[in-house]
Amino acid sequence: MELTNEIRQISRVLQTPFLVMDLKYVEKNYYDLVRNIKDVRVFYAVKANSHPRIISLLRDLGSSFDVASRGEIEKLLSLDVPAEKLSFGNTIKKVEDIAYAHSVGIEYFAVDSEMEVEKIAAHAPGSKVYGRIATSGADSDWPLSRKFGTDVEHVISILEYASRLGLDAYGVSFHVGSQNYSVKNWETAIQDASKVFKALRAKGVNLRMLNLGGGIPVKHVREIPSIEEIAACINASIEKYLGFVPNLEVFIEPGRSMVGDAGIMVTSVILKSKKGNEDWLYIDAGVFHGLTETIENFRYEVITDVEDNNLKTFHLAGPSCDSVDTIYDDIKLPRSISYGDILYFLNAGAYTTEYGTHFNGIEPPRIYFVDELVEFTEKRVKKEEL
């Protein structure tokens, strides 16, 4: 999302911290997927940013949704998203949540263990299940396969077990790792998925769906492959390794790539101090209030309005009374930056406000949309003219 003069101006008026979002980017990102990946069905990962305006826009565009909890299911149903457009993609589910999802009409469930299969067979009989294979997570900022997914042979066993228990062994899913920079990783994962398809086909279990998961990166400080490059690899790999599957259904679960570049986090300096030889800068958002991903040194591009080319290295920290609330230990910012100056965290529309808490009694960042800010600015100008 472009940091415009309008956003800079409004940032001097509104109380920080806040996240400003532009829905035009969300719409563009949705169409980039469906235009480039052949016959894909998009399941937006709600956990990335569940604001009702984002959900409603994607609903109207035709998107389906990946949900991870009963709370997300209830929220989407309240926004008139039909249950048949939801997939319960979390592999760690309570039995009562499985039963609830089944009762409202959800038919897709992710699994990566025998116990999860047994829970679904008992509480959502006949449902479509897809087994999640682990990936290396190489060259991604957030590898996910230590906690989620399992090896190919185990997925084969799990889905065969699901079929014996009366479930519909429907497909295979994977996740190459959040913020994945290597296009080749999609080919490797699709090749591994094809082994599951082939092995089960030989046993009389015909899978019909491939779930590509997430992992498409958003531009921060590293260069990223384009959606066109990633899609070309996916399309070619599906044809190469899964061409034997008639009428293959292809799902994808974008989260960060759908909303990440649609937002800018706006914060302001509340303290500047020196501790021995170290320079510290504290802002009104931190790891408990929207910048949780920086705990793993996730690097946002950070811009300030301060016009000073004389840079200094700061420890950048949040406002709470917890030493974990340190954002970066080595960020270069203008030496003259001081109280009240604004910092903009670019492309921060995903996994920011969703992580916002009230820890220490501090309010999490608000969310504004560009069209709301334009309206606010116009009203303010008219008031000043009067």
C-alpha positions in Angstrom: 0.0 0.0 0.0 1.4 3.4 -0.9 2.1 5.8 1.9 0.3 8.9 0.5 0.3 12.5 1.6 -3.3 12.1 2.8 -2.3 9.2 5.1 0.6 11.3 6.4 -1.7 14.2 7.1 -4.4 12.2 8.8 -1.7 10.5 11.0 -1.0 13.9 12.6 -4.7 14.2 13.6 -5.8 10.7 14.6 -4.7 9.1 17.8 -2.1 6.4 17.2 -1.6 3.5 17.0 -3.9 2.5 14.1 -3.9 0.4 11.0 -5.1 2.0 7.8 -6.4 -0.4 5.1 -7.2 0.0 1.4 -9.7 -2.5 0.1 -8.6 -1.9 -3.5 -5.5 -3.9 -2.7 -7.5 -6.8 -1.3 -9.7 -7.0 -4.4 -6.6 -6.9 -6.7 -4.9 -9.6 -4.7 -8.0 -11.8 -5.0 -8.2 -11.4 -8.8 -4.5 -11.9 -9.2 -4.9 -15.4 -7.7 -8.0 -16.5 -9.7 -6.6 -15.1 -12.9 -3.2 -16.7 -12.6 -3.7 -20.1 -10.9 -5.7 -22.4 -13.2 -9.2 -23.3 -11.9 -8.3 -22.3 -8.3 -10.8 -21.9 -5.5 -9.7 -19.3 -3.0 -10.2 -20.0 0.8 -9.1 -16.8 2.5 -7.4 -17.5 5.8 -9.6 -15.5 8.2 -6.9 -15.4 10.9 -4.8 -12.9 8.9 -7.3 -10.1 9.3 -11.0 -10.8 10.2 -12.4 -7.3 9.9 -16.0 -7.5 8.7 -15.3 -5.2 5.7 -12.6 -7.5 4.4 -14.8 -10.6 4.9 -17.8 -8.9 3.2 -15.7 -7.8 0.2 -14.2 -11.2 -0.3 -17.6 -12.8 0.1 -19.1 -10.6 -2.6 -16.1 -11.4 -4.9 -16.9 -15.1 -4.6 -14.2 -16.2 -2.1 -14.5 -19.1 0.2 -12.8 -19.1 3.7 -10.4 -21.1 5.7 -11.4 -21.0 9.4 -9.5 -22.1 12.5 -12.1 -21.9 15.3 -15.7 -21.9 16.2 -15.4 -18.1 16.8 -14.4 -17.6 13.2 -17.2 -19.8 11.9 -19.8 -17.9 13.9 -18.4 -14.6 12.7 -18.6 -15.6 9.0 -22.1 -17.1 9.4 -23.2 -13.8 10.9 -21.8 -12.0 7.8 -23.9 -14.2 5.6 -21.1 -16.4 4.4 -22.7 -19.8 3.7 -21.3 -22.9 5.5 -20.5 -24.6 2.3 -17.9 -21.9 1.6 -16.0 -22.7 4.8 -13.1 -25.2 5.4 -12.0 -26.1 8.9 -8.3 -26.0 8.2 -6.9 -26.1 11.8 -5.6 -29.7 12.5 -6.1 -29.2 16.2 -9.9 -29.1 17.0 -12.1 -29.7 20.0 -14.7 -32.4 19.5 -17.5 -29.9 20.4 -16.2 -27.5 17.7 -16.1 -30.3 15.1 -19.7 -31.2 16.0 -20.8 -27.6 15.8 -19.1 -27.1 12.4 -20.8 -30.3 11.1 -24.2 -29.2 12.5 -24.1 -25.9 10.6 -23.1 -27.5 7.3 -19.3 -27.4 7.0 -18.0 -30.4 5.1 -14.2 -29.8 4.8 -11.8 -30.7 7.6 -8.0 -30.9 7.8 -6.2 -33.7 9.5 -2.7 -34.8 10.3 -3.1 -37.5 12.9 -5.2 -40.6 13.7 -6.9 -39.0 16.7 -8.1 -36.1 14.6 -9.6 -38.6 12.1 -11.3 -40.4 14.9 -12.8 -37.2 16.3 -14.2 -36.2 12.9 -15.5 -39.7 12.2 -17.4 -39.6 15.5 -18.7 -36.0 15.5 -18.8 -35.1 11.7 -19.5 -38.5 10.0 -19.2 -38.6 6.3 -17.2 -35.4 6.1 -14.5 -34.6 3.5 -11.1 -34.8 5.1 -7.7 -33.7 3.6 -4.4 -34.8 5.0 -1.7 -32.2 5.6 1.9 -33.1 4.6 4.8 -31.4 6.2 7.3 -29.3 4.2 10.8 -28.2 5.0 9.8 -24.5 5.4 13.1 -23.6 3.8 13.6 -20.0 2.8 10.4 -18.8 4.6 10.2 -16.4 7.4 7.7 -18.6 9.4 8.2 -22.3 8.8 5.1 -24.1 10.0 5.7 -27.8 9.7 7.1 -28.6 13.1 3.7 -28.0 14.6 1.5 -28.9 11.6 1.6 -31.6 9.0 3.3 -35.0 8.9 5.4 -37.1 6.5 4.0 -38.5 3.2 3.8 -42.1 4.4 1.9 -41.0 7.5 -0.6 -39.0 5.5 -1.2 -42.0 3.3 -1.9 -44.1 6.4 -4.1 -41.4 7.9 -6.3 -41.0 4.9 -6.6 -44.7 4.4 -7.8 -44.9 8.0 -10.2 -42.1 7.4 -11.7 -44.0 4.5 -12.1 -47.1 6.6 -14.0 -45.0 9.3 -16.5 -43.8 6.7 -15.1 -40.4 6.0 -14.5 -39.1 2.5 -10.7 -39.1 1.9 -10.9 -36.0 -0.2 -7.4 -34.6 -0.7 -4.0 -33.4 0.4 -2.9 -30.0 1.7 0.5 -28.4 2.6 2.0 -25.1 3.6 5.4 -24.1 2.2 5.9 -21.6 5.1 4.7 -18.1 5.6 6.6 -15.5 3.6 8.1 -18.1 1.3 10.7 -16.7 -1.1 11.5 -19.8 -3.2 9.2 -20.6 -6.0 10.7 -24.1 -6.2 9.2 -25.0 -2.9 5.7 -25.2 -4.4 6.9 -27.7 -7.0 8.6 -29.9 -4.3 5.4 -29.9 -2.2 3.1 -30.7 -5.1 5.5 -33.6 -6.1 5.2 -34.9 -2.5 1.4 -34.6 -2.6 1.3 -36.6 -5.8 2.9 -39.5 -4.0 -0.1 -39.6 -1.6 -2.5 -39.5 -4.5 -0.7 -42.4 -6.3 -0.4 -44.6 -3.2 -4.0 -44.2 -2.2 -5.2 -44.7 -5.8 -3.5 -48.1 -5.8 -5.5 -48.9 -2.7 -8.8 -47.9 -4.2 -9.0 -44.5 -2.5 -9.3 -41.8 -5.1 -8.4 -38.3 -3.8 -9.9 -35.4 -5.7 -8.5 -32.2 -4.2 -5.1 -30.4 -3.8 -4.9 -27.6 -1.2 -1.9 -25.3 -1.8 -2.2 -23.7 1.6 -0.6 -20.2 2.0 2.9 -18.9 1.9 2.8 -16.3 -1.0 5.0 -13.5 0.3 4.4 -9.8 0.7 7.1 -7.2 0.0 9.0 -6.0 3.0 12.8 -5.7 3.0 13.6 -8.7 0.7 12.7 -9.0 -2.9 9.9 -11.5 -3.5 8.8 -13.6 -6.5 5.7 -12.3 -8.3 2.3 -14.0 -8.2 2.8 -14.7 -11.9 6.1 -16.6 -11.2 4.5 -18.6 -8.4 1.4 -19.4 -10.4 3.4 -20.5 -13.4 5.3 -23.0 -11.2 2.1 -24.2 -9.5 0.3 -24.7 -12.8 3.2 -26.5 -14.4 3.8 -28.7 -11.4 0.1 -29.8 -11.1 0.2 -30.7 -14.8 3.5 -32.6 -14.4 2.8 -34.5 -11.2 -1.0 -34.7 -10.9 -2.1 -34.8 -14.5 -3.4 -38.3 -14.0 -6.2 -37.0 -11.6 -9.4 -36.3 -13.5 -11.2 -33.1 -12.6 -8.7 -32.2 -9.9 -10.0 -29.5 -7.5 -7.4 -27.0 -6.5 -7.8 -24.9 -3.3 -5.5 -22.2 -2.0 -5.6 -20.5 1.4 -4.0 -17.0 1.2 -3.8 -14.9 4.3 -0.9 -12.6 4.4 -0.8 -12.3 0.6 -4.5 -11.3 0.5 -4.3 -8.4 3.0 -0.7 -7.7 3.9 0.1 -5.1 1.3 -3.3 -3.5 1.9 -2.4 -1.9 5.3 0.0 0.5 7.0 0.5 0.5 10.8 0.8 4.0 12.1 2.5 4.5 15.4 4.2 7.4 17.3 7.2 7.9 19.6 6.3 8.2 23.3 9.9 8.0 24.8 13.5 8.4 23.7 16.2 7.5 26.2 19.8 6.5 26.5 21.0 3.5 28.7 24.7 3.4 28.9 25.9 3.2 25.3 22.5 2.1 24.0 19.9 4.4 22.4 16.3 3.4 23.0 13.1 4.5 21.3 9.6 3.5 22.5 6.5 3.7 20.4 2.8 3.2 21.3 2.5 -0.2 19.6 4.5 -3.2 20.4 4.6 -7.0 20.3 1.4 -7.2 22.5 -0.4 -4.5 20.5 -0.1 -5.4 16.8 3.6 -6.1 16.2 3.8 -9.7 17.5 5.5 -11.1 14.5 8.6 -9.0 15.2 9.4 -11.3 18.2 10.9 -13.6 15.5 12.7 -10.6 14.0 10.1 -10.3 11.2 11.3 -7.2 9.4 8.8 -4.6 8.3 9.9 -1.6 6.2 9.7 1.3 8.6 9.4 4.9 7.5 9.3 8.2 9.4 8.3 11.8 8.5 11.4 13.1 10.2 13.6 14.8 7.6 17.1 14.0 9.0 19.6 11.9 7.0 21.9 11.6 10.0 20.9 8.1 11.1 21.5 6.3 14.4 20.9 2.7 15.5 18.2 2.3 18.1 16.6 -0.4 20.1 12.9 0.0 19.2 10.4 -1.1 21.8 6.7 -1.1 22.6 4.9 0.6 25.5 4.2 -2.3 27.9 5.9 -3.2 31.1 7.4 -6.4 29.7 11.0 -6.8 28.4 9.7 -9.1 25.7 8.1 -6.1 24.2 11.1 -5.2 22.1 10.5 -4.9 18.4 14.0 -4.5 16.9 17.4 -4.2 18.4 19.1 -2.7 15.4 16.9 -0.3 13.5 18.4 2.8 11.9 16.3 5.9 12.3 17.0 9.7 12.2 19.1 10.8 15.1 16.8 13.7 15.8 13.6 11.7 16.1 11.7 12.5 19.2 8.4 12.5 21.1 5.3 12.5 18.9 7.1 11.7 15.7 5.3 9.1 13.5 6.6 5.7 12.4 4.9 3.9 9.6 5.2 0.1 9.3 4.5 -0.7 5.6 2.5 -3.6 4.3 1.3 -4.5 7.8 -2.3 -5.5 6.9 -1.9 -9.1 8.0 -1.3 -10.6 11.5 -1.1 -7.2 13.2 -4.5 -6.1 14.7 -5.5 -9.8 15.0 -2.7 -10.1 17.6 -3.7 -6.9 19.4 -4.4 -7.4 23.1 -5.3 -5.2 26.1 -2.2 -6.2 28.0 -1.3 -3.6 30.6 -4.6 -1.9 29.9 -3.3 -0.5 26.7 -5.7 -0.3 23.8 -4.8 -2.3 20.6 -4.6 -0.4 17.3 -7.8 0.7 15.7 -8.6 -0.1 12.1 -9.5 2.6 9.6 -10.2 2.3 5.9 -9.0 4.8 3.3 -12.5 5.7 2.3 -13.3 6.5 5.9 -10.3 8.7 6.2 -11.2 10.6 3.0 -14.6 11.3 4.4 -13.1 12.3 7.8 -10.7 14.7 6.0 -13.5 16.3 3.9 -15.6 16.9 7.0 -12.7 18.4 8.9 -11.9 20.7 6.0 -15.5 21.9 5.7 -15.5 22.5 9.5 -12.4 24.6 9.3 -13.8 26.6 6.4 -16.8 27.5 8.5 
